[in-house]
Amino acid sequence: MKKSHGPDFKRRMIRLTECPACKGRGVVQGVFHELECGSCSASGWIDGWTCQALPLDVLAAQLGMNLRAAKKQINELKHPRATGPEASYQEGNRLGAGGINYTGD
């Protein structure tokens, strides 16, 4: 089903990059003290494709999506899944006596 108008059905993840003006810090050095960066709305992140600052509500949603994706990737790296012939030995199939794993040996 092709959408022709209205908001998207799902939010898409926007590629975020560090602000080049403040180098991702959110502040720039003034004459006497640090000032909020005007290029990124003091967040340190900008849209990677348009190089424009994102509205704060969109930025908050995007940071949350990026955090969840990073946590998922870290969890997958910590607990790799078995592949190949060993996968049948690692996962229970409940086919043995009393519902235990049956490997056919």
BELUR-V487625 format. One record per run of one state. SS is the DSSP state (H for helix, E for strand, L for the rest). FROM is the first residue (numbers start at 0). TO is the last residue. If there is no record, write none. Layout:
SS/FROM/TO
SS/FROM/TO
This chain:
L/0/14
E/15/17
L/18/25
E/26/28
L/29/32
E/33/35
L/36/43
E/44/46
L/47/54
H/55/77
L/78/84
H/85/89
L/90/95
H/96/98
L/99/104
